[in-house]
Amino acid sequence: MRLAYVINSFEAGGAQYPVPRIVEGLRTHGIETTVYALSMRDGLAIKRLEAAGVDWVCAPYAKTAHIKAARWLKKELERNPPDAIWTSLTQATLLGQRVGKRLKIPVISWQHNAFLKPINRWLLRRQCRLSKFWVADSQSVLDFAVENIGLSPSDIRILPLYVANPSAPQATSVSDGMFRWVSVGRLHPNKNHAALIEALAPLKMRSDWSLEIAGDGAERAQLEDSIARFGLSAHITLKGHLENIPRFLATAHGYVQPSRNEGLCIAAHEAMTAGLPCVVTATGQMPQTLYGSPAVVPIGDAAAVVSQMMAIMDDPALRQHLATLSRDRVLLNFAPERFDEALADIATRLTAFV
């Protein structure tokens, strides 16, 4: 069986993260996969695909060239017809559904985020039946899709976007009096780094903390200006894109995710696996994984985020409790066998309707 896996772009991000594991897993079920991207963007995901031996093709267009990308995808799939199409992210889903209908190729679709722009929500509700079934990356996203896209729970299978590695490097203990916070994610308004930086300004006179933000994106210049304007240059560093996130997390003492909206949020779950106490906002899967934690704060409340950061810095017992809770929860809920079982179920459904 041949599968076309269609994604928005080869930009580094959560939706691209599981692709090598998915392709490898599908191959064990007799399904060969080629990945098609509708635009290149930063192209940082390609390195992981090639390291895993994944075949890929990319449209030569900008991310806003939707009509050209749809025509390109149709021609590519006419030239090299797959038995099924698997779409990932909203643009790829909306275009992939249409191309699948035109070419009479069955489609399955991911829903990754527990948030949609109003226009995308409307479009997906109109087109949702063009996909044979849907895949959600977590229970929170499944619930969102049922409520906002109009799907029945029977239409969706959960495939965890993240697989916890019990052997991942573990976080260090505070030894020199300096508490090192880290955060990982695109420098994008959804991640709400700007509000966090402003809320940290009152702590600039404290010399016992730092924050390193790994990731890149359109907000970089704005965030650099904010760091300088609030006098936080000695405390906050923008690290840019990093290849080895588990190693980066293992050198930290705490993790913070101040996002306005998320789906699963792979980075936060990687931090949990590393045994870090995590301060997160109540969006996407994060509050479900960390239910009962006092360090889950309301969306958009950067002051509450900072308050929890200070509590963790100043209370070693709380810090240890939250670190243990994080790791125990993520190892239980995102064990490798859960991913393998879910992917086997999806592979069975794929072969059944082809």
C-alpha positions as CSV (number, residue, x, y, z in Angstrom):
1,M,0.0,0.0,0.0
2,R,1.2,3.5,-0.8
3,L,0.4,6.5,1.3
4,A,0.8,10.2,0.6
5,Y,1.4,12.1,3.9
6,V,0.5,15.8,3.2
7,I,1.7,18.5,5.5
8,N,1.7,22.3,5.4
9,S,5.5,22.8,5.4
10,F,8.9,21.5,6.5
11,E,9.1,24.1,9.2
12,A,10.4,22.7,12.5
13,G,7.4,22.2,14.8
14,G,5.2,19.8,16.7
15,A,3.3,18.5,13.6
16,Q,6.5,17.4,11.9
17,Y,8.0,15.8,15.0
18,P,6.3,12.4,14.8
19,V,6.5,11.9,11.1
20,P,9.7,9.7,11.1
21,R,8.2,7.4,13.7
22,I,4.8,7.2,11.9
23,V,6.5,6.4,8.6
24,E,8.6,3.7,10.2
25,G,5.6,2.2,12.0
26,L,3.4,2.2,8.9
27,R,6.2,0.4,7.0
28,T,6.0,-2.5,9.5
29,H,2.3,-2.8,8.4
30,G,3.2,-2.9,4.7
31,I,2.4,0.8,4.0
32,E,5.1,2.8,2.2
33,T,4.9,6.6,2.7
34,T,6.0,9.7,0.8
35,V,5.8,13.1,2.6
36,Y,4.5,16.0,0.5
37,A,4.9,19.6,1.9
38,L,2.9,22.5,0.5
39,S,5.8,24.9,1.2
40,M,9.3,24.8,2.5
41,R,9.4,27.7,5.1
42,D,12.5,27.2,7.3
43,G,13.1,23.6,6.1
44,L,14.5,22.5,9.5
45,A,12.3,19.4,9.6
46,I,14.0,17.8,6.6
47,K,17.1,16.8,8.5
48,R,15.1,14.5,10.7
49,L,13.2,13.1,7.8
50,E,16.3,12.3,5.9
51,A,18.0,10.8,8.9
52,A,15.1,8.4,9.2
53,G,15.1,7.5,5.4
54,V,11.8,9.2,4.7
55,D,11.0,10.1,1.1
56,W,9.8,13.7,0.7
57,V,8.7,16.2,-2.0
58,C,8.1,20.0,-1.6
59,A,6.1,22.5,-3.5
60,P,8.1,25.5,-4.8
61,Y,5.7,28.1,-3.4
62,A,5.2,30.4,-0.4
63,K,2.8,29.4,2.4
64,T,0.0,31.7,1.1
65,A,0.0,30.3,-2.4
66,H,-2.9,27.9,-1.7
67,I,-4.3,27.6,-5.2
68,K,-0.9,26.9,-6.7
69,A,-0.1,24.4,-4.0
70,A,-3.4,22.6,-4.6
71,R,-2.7,22.3,-8.3
72,W,0.9,21.1,-7.5
73,L,-0.4,18.4,-5.1
74,K,-3.0,17.2,-7.6
75,K,-0.3,16.9,-10.4
76,E,2.1,15.1,-8.0
77,L,-0.5,12.6,-6.9
78,E,-1.7,12.0,-10.5
79,R,1.9,11.3,-11.5
80,N,2.6,9.0,-8.5
81,P,-0.9,7.8,-7.3
82,P,-1.1,6.7,-3.7
83,D,-3.8,4.4,-2.3
84,A,-4.6,6.9,0.5
85,I,-3.9,10.4,1.6
86,W,-3.1,11.4,5.2
87,T,-3.3,15.2,5.8
88,S,-1.7,17.1,8.7
89,L,-2.6,20.7,9.8
90,T,-5.5,22.8,8.5
91,Q,-4.1,24.0,5.1
92,A,-3.0,20.5,4.1
93,T,-6.3,19.0,5.2
94,L,-8.5,21.5,3.4
95,L,-6.5,21.1,0.1
96,G,-5.8,17.4,0.6
97,Q,-9.5,16.7,1.0
98,R,-10.4,18.4,-2.2
99,V,-7.6,16.7,-4.2
100,G,-8.6,13.4,-2.7
101,K,-12.2,13.9,-3.8
102,R,-11.1,14.9,-7.4
103,L,-8.8,11.9,-7.7
104,K,-11.1,9.5,-5.9
105,I,-8.4,8.8,-3.3
106,P,-9.6,8.2,0.4
107,V,-8.3,10.7,2.9
108,I,-7.7,10.6,6.7
109,S,-6.8,13.8,8.5
110,W,-5.0,14.9,11.7
111,Q,-6.4,17.5,14.0
112,H,-3.4,18.8,16.0
113,N,-4.5,21.9,17.9
114,A,-7.3,22.6,20.4
115,F,-7.7,26.0,18.6
116,L,-8.9,27.0,15.2
117,K,-9.3,30.4,13.6
118,P,-13.0,31.1,12.9
119,I,-12.7,30.7,9.2
120,N,-10.8,27.5,9.5
121,R,-13.4,26.1,11.9
122,W,-16.1,26.9,9.4
123,L,-14.3,25.4,6.5
124,L,-13.4,22.2,8.4
125,R,-17.0,21.8,9.5
126,R,-18.1,22.0,5.9
127,Q,-15.5,19.6,4.6
128,C,-15.1,17.2,7.5
129,R,-17.0,14.4,5.8
130,L,-14.5,14.4,3.0
131,S,-12.1,12.5,5.3
132,K,-12.9,8.9,5.9
133,F,-11.8,9.3,9.5
134,W,-9.8,11.6,11.7
135,V,-6.8,11.3,14.0
136,A,-6.3,13.5,17.1
137,D,-3.0,13.8,18.9
138,S,-4.6,13.8,22.4
139,Q,-7.8,13.5,24.3
140,S,-8.0,17.3,24.6
141,V,-7.8,17.7,20.8
142,L,-10.4,14.9,20.3
143,D,-12.8,16.7,22.6
144,F,-12.2,20.0,20.7
145,A,-12.8,18.4,17.3
146,V,-16.1,16.9,18.4
147,E,-17.3,20.2,19.7
148,N,-15.9,22.5,17.1
149,I,-15.7,20.5,13.8
150,G,-18.8,18.5,14.3
151,L,-17.3,15.0,14.4
152,S,-18.6,12.0,16.3
153,P,-16.1,10.4,18.7
154,S,-16.4,7.3,16.6
155,D,-14.9,9.2,13.7
156,I,-11.7,9.9,15.5
157,R,-8.7,7.8,16.7
158,I,-6.2,9.1,19.2
159,L,-2.5,8.8,18.1
160,P,-0.2,10.4,20.7
161,L,1.9,13.0,19.0
162,Y,4.5,12.4,21.6
163,V,6.2,9.2,22.8
164,A,8.0,9.4,26.1
165,N,11.5,8.0,26.3
166,P,12.2,6.6,29.8
167,S,15.9,6.8,29.0
168,A,15.8,10.5,28.2
169,P,18.5,12.7,29.9
170,Q,17.3,13.8,33.3
171,A,17.4,17.3,34.7
172,T,20.0,18.5,37.1
173,S,19.6,19.7,40.6
174,V,20.2,23.3,41.7
175,S,23.8,23.4,42.9
176,D,25.2,27.0,42.5
177,G,22.2,29.1,43.6
178,M,21.2,29.9,40.0
179,F,17.8,28.6,39.0
180,R,17.8,28.0,35.2
181,W,14.4,28.2,33.6
182,V,13.9,27.1,30.0
183,S,11.1,27.2,27.4
184,V,10.8,25.7,23.9
185,G,8.7,26.8,21.0
186,R,8.3,28.9,17.9
187,L,8.6,32.6,18.6
188,H,5.0,33.2,17.7
189,P,2.2,35.2,19.4
190,N,0.4,31.9,20.4
191,K,3.3,31.0,22.7
192,N,2.9,34.3,24.6
193,H,6.5,34.9,25.3
194,A,6.1,38.7,25.1
195,A,3.7,38.7,28.1
196,L,6.0,36.4,30.1
197,I,9.0,38.7,29.5
198,E,7.0,41.8,30.7
199,A,5.7,39.9,33.7
200,L,9.3,38.9,34.7
201,A,10.5,42.6,34.7
202,P,9.9,43.0,38.4
203,L,12.3,40.2,39.1
204,K,15.3,41.9,37.3
205,M,16.9,42.8,40.6
206,R,17.0,39.1,41.7
207,S,20.3,37.5,40.5
208,D,19.3,33.9,41.2
209,W,17.4,33.1,38.0
210,S,17.7,32.9,34.2
211,L,15.4,32.0,31.3
212,E,16.5,30.5,28.0
213,I,14.0,30.3,25.2
214,A,14.8,27.8,22.4
215,G,13.1,28.3,19.1
216,D,13.0,30.8,16.3
217,G,10.3,32.7,14.5
218,A,8.8,36.0,13.3
219,E,8.7,37.5,16.9
220,R,12.4,37.3,17.5
221,A,13.2,40.9,16.9
222,Q,10.2,42.1,19.0
223,L,11.2,39.8,21.8
224,E,14.8,41.0,21.7
225,D,13.5,44.6,22.0
226,S,11.3,43.7,24.9
227,I,14.1,42.0,26.8
228,A,16.3,45.1,26.4
229,R,13.5,47.5,27.2
230,F,12.6,45.8,30.5
231,G,16.3,45.5,31.5
232,L,16.3,41.7,31.4
233,S,19.3,41.1,29.1
234,A,21.3,39.6,31.9
235,H,18.5,37.1,32.7
236,I,16.8,36.1,29.4
237,T,18.4,34.6,26.3
238,L,16.9,33.6,23.0
239,K,18.8,30.5,22.0
240,G,17.4,30.1,18.4
241,H,16.7,26.7,16.9
242,L,18.3,23.8,18.8
243,E,18.7,20.3,17.4
244,N,19.0,18.3,20.7
245,I,16.1,19.5,22.9
246,P,16.3,16.6,25.4
247,R,19.9,17.5,26.1
248,F,19.0,21.2,26.5
249,L,16.2,20.3,28.9
250,A,18.5,18.1,31.0
251,T,20.7,21.2,31.9
252,A,17.7,23.1,33.3
253,H,15.9,23.3,36.7
254,G,12.4,24.3,35.6
255,Y,10.3,24.6,32.5
256,V,7.7,27.2,31.6
257,Q,5.1,27.2,28.8
258,P,3.0,30.4,28.8
259,S,1.0,29.6,25.6
260,R,-2.4,31.1,24.7
261,N,-3.3,27.9,22.8
262,E,-1.8,24.5,22.2
263,G,-2.6,21.0,21.1
264,L,-0.5,18.4,22.8
265,C,2.6,20.6,23.2
266,I,5.4,18.2,22.6
267,A,8.0,20.5,24.2
268,A,6.2,20.6,27.6
269,H,5.9,16.8,27.6
270,E,9.6,16.4,26.8
271,A,10.3,18.6,29.8
272,M,8.1,16.4,32.0
273,T,10.0,13.4,30.7
274,A,13.2,15.1,31.7
275,G,11.9,15.4,35.3
276,L,11.5,19.1,35.3
277,P,8.9,21.0,37.4
278,C,6.6,22.6,34.8
279,V,4.6,25.8,34.9
280,V,2.0,25.7,32.1
281,T,-1.2,27.4,31.0
282,A,-4.5,25.5,31.0
283,T,-4.6,24.9,27.2
284,G,-4.5,21.8,25.1
285,Q,-3.3,18.5,26.7
286,M,-1.0,20.1,29.3
287,P,-3.6,20.6,32.1
288,Q,-4.9,17.0,31.5
289,T,-1.5,15.5,31.8
290,L,-0.7,17.7,34.9
291,Y,-4.2,17.6,36.5
292,G,-4.1,18.6,40.1
293,S,-0.8,20.5,39.8
294,P,-0.8,24.1,41.3
295,A,1.5,25.1,38.5
296,V,-1.3,24.9,35.8
297,V,-2.4,28.5,35.6
298,P,-5.2,30.3,33.6
299,I,-4.5,31.1,29.9
300,G,-3.2,34.6,29.4
301,D,-2.3,35.2,33.1
302,A,1.4,35.9,32.8
303,A,1.5,37.2,36.4
304,A,0.2,33.8,37.7
305,V,2.9,32.1,35.6
306,V,5.6,34.2,37.2
307,S,4.1,33.6,40.7
308,Q,4.3,29.9,40.2
309,M,7.9,30.2,38.9
310,M,8.9,32.1,42.1
311,A,7.1,29.5,44.3
312,I,9.1,26.7,42.7
313,M,12.4,28.5,42.9
314,D,11.8,29.3,46.6
315,D,10.4,25.9,47.7
316,P,12.6,22.8,47.1
317,A,9.9,20.4,48.4
318,L,7.4,21.8,45.9
319,R,10.0,21.6,43.2
320,Q,10.6,17.9,43.8
321,H,6.9,17.1,44.1
322,L,6.1,18.7,40.8
323,A,9.1,17.1,39.1
324,T,8.1,13.7,40.2
325,L,4.5,14.3,39.2
326,S,5.5,15.4,35.8
327,R,7.7,12.5,35.0
328,D,5.3,9.9,36.4
329,R,2.3,11.2,34.5
330,V,4.1,11.4,31.1
331,L,5.6,8.0,31.4
332,L,2.2,6.5,32.2
333,N,0.2,8.3,29.5
334,F,2.7,8.4,26.6
335,A,4.4,5.1,26.8
336,P,5.8,3.8,23.5
337,E,3.4,0.8,23.4
338,R,0.4,3.2,23.4
339,F,1.7,4.9,20.3
340,D,2.4,1.5,18.6
341,E,-1.1,0.1,19.4
342,A,-2.8,3.3,18.2
343,L,-0.8,3.3,14.9
344,A,-1.6,-0.4,14.3
345,D,-5.3,0.4,14.7
346,I,-5.0,3.2,12.2
347,A,-3.0,1.0,9.7
348,T,-5.8,-1.6,9.9
349,R,-8.4,1.0,9.2
350,L,-6.4,2.4,6.3
351,T,-6.1,-1.0,4.6
352,A,-9.7,-1.7,5.2
353,F,-11.1,1.1,3.0
354,V,-8.5,1.0,0.2
